[in-house]
């Protein structure tokens, strides 16, 4: 459990570092007019927000899927006669987790193109 928390903290830290680095790279054009710079900053902020949204959703979805698959394999090894019911519940749970990730992708696309 402690090892998975350390991994989560590491991934979140890497995401924050990447987003800060991207915002610094976008801010290099200081000599542009104020209106153009404001438009560029809003576009880059949208891209960063969309990237963070999809990264967090993908990370949490991957962790949830891995955890549920591990638990179902453990359950099947303990009760092989219930493998069909466990497998069915696993598939339904994986569908719900993947749906959340797809919703996050849709929200990220809406952030970039609509706002």
C-alpha positions in Angstrom: 0.0 0.0 0.0 2.8 2.4 0.9 4.6 1.6 -2.4 1.5 2.5 -4.5 1.1 5.8 -2.6 4.7 6.6 -3.3 4.1 5.8 -7.0 1.0 8.0 -7.1 2.9 10.9 -5.4 5.7 10.5 -8.0 3.4 10.5 -11.0 1.5 13.6 -9.7 4.8 15.4 -9.1 5.9 14.6 -12.6 2.7 15.9 -14.0 3.1 19.1 -12.1 6.7 19.5 -13.2 5.7 18.9 -16.9 2.9 21.4 -16.7 5.1 24.0 -15.2 7.8 23.4 -17.7 5.3 23.7 -20.6 3.9 27.0 -19.2 7.5 28.4 -19.0 8.2 27.3 -22.6 5.1 29.0 -23.9 5.9 32.2 -22.1 9.2 32.8 -24.0 7.6 35.2 -26.5 7.7 38.3 -24.3 8.0 40.9 -27.0 4.6 40.2 -28.7 1.8 42.7 -28.3 -0.4 42.4 -25.2 -3.5 41.2 -27.0 -1.6 38.6 -28.9 0.2 37.4 -25.8 -3.1 37.2 -23.8 -4.6 35.1 -26.6 -1.6 32.8 -26.6 -1.6 32.5 -22.8 -5.3 31.5 -22.8 -4.7 28.9 -25.5 -1.8 27.4 -23.6 -3.7 27.5 -20.4 -6.5 25.5 -22.1 -4.0 23.0 -23.4 -2.4 22.6 -20.0 -5.8 22.2 -18.3 -6.9 19.6 -20.9 -3.6 17.7 -20.5 -3.9 17.6 -16.7 -7.5 16.5 -16.9 -6.8 13.6 -19.2 -3.6 12.7 -17.3 -5.3 12.5 -14.0 -8.2 10.5 -15.4 -6.0 8.1 -17.3 -3.8 7.6 -14.2 -6.7 7.0 -11.9 -8.4 4.7 -14.4 -5.2 2.6 -14.9 -4.8 2.3 -11.2 -8.4 1.2 -10.7 -8.2 -1.3 -13.5 -5.0 -2.8 -12.2 -6.3 -3.1 -8.7 -9.6 -4.6 -9.8 -7.9 -7.2 -12.1 -5.5 -8.1 -9.3 -8.4 -8.6 -6.8 -10.4 -10.6 -9.3 -7.5 -12.9 -10.0 -7.0 -13.4 -6.3 -10.7 -14.1 -5.9 -10.7 -16.6 -8.7 -7.7 -18.4 -7.3 -9.5 -18.7 -3.9 -12.8 -19.9 -5.4 -12.4 -21.3 -8.9 -16.0 -22.4 -9.0 -17.2 -18.8 -8.9 -14.9 -17.7 -11.8 -17.8 -17.0 -14.2 -19.6 -14.6 -11.8 -16.3 -12.9 -10.7 -15.3 -12.5 -14.4 -18.7 -11.0 -15.2 -18.5 -8.5 -12.4 -14.9 -7.6 -13.3 -15.9 -6.8 -16.9 -18.8 -4.6 -15.8 -16.5 -2.7 -13.4 -13.9 -2.3 -16.1 -16.5 -0.8 -18.4 -17.5 1.7 -15.8 -13.9 2.7 -15.1 -13.2 3.1 -18.8 -16.4 5.2 -19.2 -15.0 7.7 -16.7 -11.8 8.0 -18.7 -13.7 8.5 -21.9 -15.8 11.3 -20.3 -12.5 13.0 -19.2 -11.3 12.8 -22.8 -14.5 14.4 -24.0 -14.2 17.2 -21.4 -10.6 17.8 -22.4 -11.6 18.1 -26.0 -14.4 20.5 -25.0 -11.9 22.6 -23.0 -9.6 23.0 -26.0 -12.1 23.6 -28.7 -15.2 25.2 -27.1 -13.9 27.5 -24.3 
